[in-house]
């Protein structure tokens, strides 16, 4: 159902008793004070003569981003901008400024549209006082909020009408707690403590709602209540990762089931240096069947405190094609002041890829400074876990990068707080 904007309320016009500048009251009956942006006078909106109740020196004129009197629709309700104030605080000697626009609706009451560094929140008075289950968190309407920062805020400029007394120079201690896209703020003065609940609003939505010219101010850093663009996609990313990992495991299992994994040679020999006649040995012929696939070569030995090098040649008796490769085995051990230690192993393993079917012999030429007994086993068509690990590694890159960006986004958010995750204080000016 389309929302019909409420009719504009009756506007009471008056002149500022301090400087004579024309003023307006757009929320008669609800506004307590009217502030003149020209001279700094604060007028009593409830009295018949609108007497001056406070003054401050208006050193400069600040132009609200949303001009007073502008009307726009946010969150399904039509609002009119009736007040505007600027605030500032100091953190580590650096001054930060933000701006608050007071919006009014005859039936909905008032809202605060707050802009800080290009980040906007639409806030209203909290429905209840939050509880404090922990030292750095509060609970409000069943939701928990983490402490973000505490600062002393000073009003530096005020113009328009307000439901409470405000004037330049007023200070308050502000505590912010966040649960993006929500922010819970407590404001404490010497007289009272009030709470408000705000929700993050995109700057483009504000500009569109009020029909403002140009573009909204560029966002600086990550806003306290700015929702992470990665959070809605985390579940999808996790589901995709699980699906692809499951597919990789299934494919590996399928290959393992269909693979031959057939032992085609198991032979043992001895090497006694420096006798050259025992250096080279040749196996009995063996047959490889099926499609071209790998051949796993395993060498085990009786090495101890020594090394051996094996030159192996796989010869196809039918075609004469030969494939030569070398493997080194070394095994040392001992004990020192740090305890027992070992280096290497008395065995080795290698894979020959894409070996076609045929009749073969294996020629082995060992070399070692000591006598050694060794055994060679050849197994046809063995699934390699290496390919599975490589696939899992490749599949893990996109989600790891995604989660790193998500972590970095949150880190940048908390760099703006009293609890920076990087261990350093201060505020970031990086743009998101």
NORCORZI-V261680 format. One record per helix or strand. SS is the DSSP state (@ for helix, = for strand). FROM is the first residue (numbers start at 1). LEN is the number of residues. Records with the same first field share a line. If there is no record, write none. Layout:
SS = FROM-LEN, FROM-LEN
This chain:
= = 12-4, 22-4, 33-3, 42-3, 52-3, 71-4, 77-15, 94-12, 109-8, 119-7, 131-4, 137-4, 143-20, 171-9, 182-7, 193-9, 221-1, 262-10, 280-3, 286-3, 293-9, 306-11, 322-15, 339-7, 347-9, 358-11, 372-9, 431-1
@ = 203-8, 231-28, 276-3, 385-31
